[in-house]
Amino acid sequence: STHFTDWSEWSVCDRHCLQNRVKICKIKKKCGTTIIR
C-alpha cells in the first residue's frame, strides 16, 4: 500500500538475537499509527 513506507532495514540483533523490520504508516488519516511487522 502506498500509505506505508517501504520496508525498513533489518534491525540490529537484539539481546535475544531476534531481527525484525517494520512498515510505518505515512498517512495518519488513512491508517493512524498502524505498524505492519
C-alpha positions in Angstrom: 0.0 0.0 0.0 1.2 3.5 -0.8 0.1 4.6 2.6 3.1 2.9 4.1 6.8 3.4 3.8 9.0 0.7 2.2 10.2 -2.0 4.5 12.8 -0.6 6.9 16.3 -2.1 7.1 16.5 -5.1 9.3 17.0 -4.1 12.9 20.3 -4.9 14.5 20.4 -8.1 16.5 18.9 -7.6 19.9 19.8 -9.3 23.2 17.8 -12.4 22.1 19.2 -12.1 18.6 15.9 -11.6 17.0 15.6 -9.4 14.0 12.6 -7.6 12.7 11.6 -5.0 10.2 8.6 -2.8 10.0 6.5 -0.6 7.7 5.3 2.6 9.2 2.2 4.5 8.1 2.9 7.7 6.2 -0.6 9.0 6.0 -2.0 9.2 9.5 -5.6 9.9 8.4 -5.6 6.7 6.4 -4.0 4.2 8.8 -3.2 6.1 12.0 -0.2 4.8 13.8 -0.5 1.3 12.3 2.7 -0.6 12.0 3.0 -3.7 9.8 5.5 -6.2 11.1 
